[in-house]
Amino acid sequence: MSRQVFFYDPPDRFVAGTVGLPGRRTFFLQASSGPRTTSVALEKTQVAALAERIDELLDEVVRRTGGNSPVPAVAPADIGDTAPLDAPVEEEFRVGTMALAWDGDEQRMIIEAQALVELDAESDEDLAEAEERMLQDDENGPPMLRVRLTGVQARAFAKRALDVVNAGRPPCPLCSLPLDPEGHVCPRQNGYRRSS
């Protein structure tokens, strides 16, 4: 079976979003162009890491060009996207591996999200070899979402993604673990709950 690549160059919209209530949210990347929409599921930590790395890569582009690139230093306020994910949200695959690159000739950020694949291997060496073969197999590899963004689109994506990650449950002021609506047993208080 040949690899399925969902390619957007550039997308009309590329955002991170969630479905569900805080504490039970499912995170998605969603790309759309015209009537076509692709949604892939991933973990909260993957969304946070992607947004942070995008900002770091764009900061490096600005630094290396001496500010003479079409990449803004911060996300422009006038292009913020706060709309929910386009419905229906249908998961194409769960993301396992992500990659980022900057195309200096085209002045575009390239984001790739590849489906999670379970590999059978008997040793760490066999596992590393199987992973390398899978990543190099352009024809028969796992499904992939590939998106090319301008610097402005990439900054806006990173800002929204971090906002979505931070919009979850507030942290406990003592232990920094998320506070559950049903109650929180704080390890710093040895499970003790104060009565009011």
N, C-alpha and C positions, 0 to 999 in steps of 0.2 A: 504494500500500500504506500502510495507516495505521500510525502509530507504536506500537511495543510498549513499554508502561511496566510495569515490575515494581515494584509499590508495596507497601510494608510500613509500617503505621501502628498500633501499633509492632510491630517484629519480635519473635519469641520469642528470636531470637539474631541478632546482627550482628557479624561478626568479620573480621579480616584473617588470612590464613594462607598456607601455601606447600605446594607439592607438589614433591618432588625433593630432591636432596642440595645442601648448601651449595656455591655456585659455579655451580650449574645449576638453581636453584630457579625455579619459576614462582609469582608472587604472585597471590592472589585476594582479592576481597571476597566474603563469602558472607552472605546474609540468608535467614532461614528463619522460617516461621510455620506451625505444624501440619505437614501433610505436604508443603507447598510449600517448595522451596529454590531459590534463584537464586545462581549463582556467576558473577562477571565477572573477567576477567584484567586485570592492570595491571602497571606497572613498579615495582620496589622504590622508586625515588625518588618515585613518585606516592603510595605507601603512607606513606612518611616525611613527605612534605609534607602529606598529608591529616591525619595524626595531629597534627602540629605546629600546623596551622591550627585544628583542633578545640580543642586546648588553649588556644591564644591567644584564640579566640572565647569560650570558656567563662570564661576569666580576665577578659575584658572584661565579660561579663555579671555576674560576681560583683562586679567593681569598680563598675560603674554602679548596681547595686542595693544597694550597701553591705553585701553579704553576706546580704541578705534574699531570696534566690532559692533554689529547690530544687536549685541546682547546687553540688555539693561542690567544695571547693578542690583536692582530690586524689582520685584514684580510690579508692573504698572497697576495702579488702583482702578483704572477705568475699564480693565478687561477681566475683572474678577468674575468667576463663574460659580454661583452658589446654588444653582438649580440642582434638583435631585437627579439621580441616574435616569436615563431614558428607560421607560417600561415597555415591554416586559424585560426583566433582567434574566437572561438565560445564559447560564455558565457554559462556555465552550470547553474550558478545561481549567484545572488547578495549576497555578504557576509553581514551577520548581526552580528553574534557573533564570536569572535576569542578566542582561548585559547593557552597557551604556557606551556610546562612542560619540565623538564630535567629528563631523565631516567639515574640515576647514575650507575646502573648495566651494562647497554648497552653503556653508554657514548654517548647518542643520545638526540638531541633536538626534541621535538614533537610539531608540529604546527597543530592546527585544525582550520578550517574556516567553519562555519556553515551558511546555507542559512538564509536570512532574512525572518522572519515569522511575520505576523500580528496577534495579539491575541485580541480577543474580551473579554472585562471584564468591569464590571460595577463599580468596585472600585479598589483602589490601592492594597488592600489585595487580591482580586480575580486575579488581574494581576500578582502579585508576585507568587501566587499559580500556575497559568497557566504556567508561565515561568519555574518554578521549575519542573513541570510535563513534559514539553517539553524537558528540558535539560536531564532529567533522562530516557527518553524513547529511548532506544537504537534500538528498532525494528521499530518503526513508526515515528521517529523524522524527522526533515528536512534533506535534502541532506547535506553532509559534505565532505570536502577535508581534509585528514589527511596525513601529511608528516613527516617522521623521517629523520633527518639530522645529520651528524657528526658535531663536533664543527667547523671544517674548513669550511664545506659547509654552516653552519649557519652564520659564520662571513662574508663569501663572499656574502651571500644573503642580510644581513643587510647593507653592504656597498653599494651594487648596488641599493637596495631599496631607501636608502637615496640620492644617486646620482640622481636617477630617479625623486624623489620628488623635489629636488633642481634644476632640469634642466628646470623648467617651466619659467614663465614670471618673469623678474627681479622685485624686489620691488622698490617702489617709495622711494627716499632718505628722504622724509619728513614724510610720513604717514605710510610707510612700506606695503601699499596695493599693489597688483600686478599691474604693468603697462600694459594697454591694447594696442595692436598695433593700434587700431582706435583712441586712445587718452585717457587721464586720467584726471578726475576731482578730484583734491586733496582736501580732506576735511580740511587739515591744511591751505590751501590757500583760503578757502571759495569758491571754485569753480573757482577762478580767473586763467586765462591762460595768460601767458606772450606771447607777440608777439615777434618774432625774428628780 
